[in-house]
Amino acid sequence: MEQIADIVRDTLTTDFQKIQISDVQVREDVDSDGDRILHVYVIFEGAPKHADIRKLSGAVRHVRPKLTEVGETAFPLFSFISREDVGAGKFEPA
């Protein structure tokens, strides 16, 4: 999972330069159809502007080809969480 977290961090840092990422956590899971998925939690600093959030909705398009290159076929599901919410105890991945 560390390799996947590194790919996500590197890709998002390069493609979304206004978002300062402090951590990426990845958890494997299976969806209701039995297909493998990846819950990807991206912890960022500050509060991105509204325009930045709209751009982040396309993160899968940026990350998925790079995951495929390393043989990862599970579909990534992204959650973006501010560092403040983590610090306030509002975030605890399953």
N, C-alpha and C positions, 0 to 999 in steps of 0.2 A: 504494500500500500504506500510505502514511502516513495517509491519511484513515481507512482501516479500523482501523489501530492506534489512532488517536485515538478512534474510536467505541468500540472495545473498552475502552480505558483509562477513558473517561468513564463508560461504562455500568457496568463492574465497580466503579469507585470509588464510584459513587452507590449501587448495589444491594448491595454487600458492603463496608460501611464499616470492618470490622475488618481487612480485607486491605489492606496498604500496597503498592501497585504501584510498582515503580521503572522498569520498561521493558516494552514490548510489541513483539514482532517478528512480522512476518507474511511467510509465503512461499507463493507460488502453487504448485499442483501439480495432478496429474490422478490420479484413483483408478483401480482396476483395470477399472472399467466405462467409463473414458474421460470421466467427469464431472469438472468443475473442483472443487477443494477448496482450502481455505486452512488451512495449518498456522499456528496462532496460539500463540506462545510468550509466556506471561505470567510475567515475572520479579517476584517479590515479596520484601519484606523480612521477616526473621524466620521463624518457623515457626507457621503458623496452627493453631489448636486443631482437634481432630477434627471438631467440629460445623461449623466454617467450611468445611472441606474437603468435607463432604457437601453443603453449600449450593452450592459452586462447581461441583459436577457438573451443576447446572442452568444453567450460564452460557450455553449455546447458546440456551436459551429466552429469555433476556434480550437477547442480542446480535443474534440473527438477524433479528428484525423491523426493527431499526434499520439493518442492512445492506441489507435489502430496500428500505427507504425511499430509499437512495442508489443503487439499481440493482444492487447486488452480489448475484448469485445463487449463488455458490459456497458450499458448506457449510463452516462453520468447525470445525476439529478443534483442541481446546485442549490445551495442555500447560502445567502450572503448575510453575515451577522456582524454588527459593529462591535468593536472591542469593548465599548461601554456596556453593551448588553451582556457580554460574557462576564465582565467584572461585577455586574449587578446581580449575577446569579440567574439571569433570564435564559441562559442557554446551557443545555446539557444534552449532548447527542446520545441517542439510544445505544 
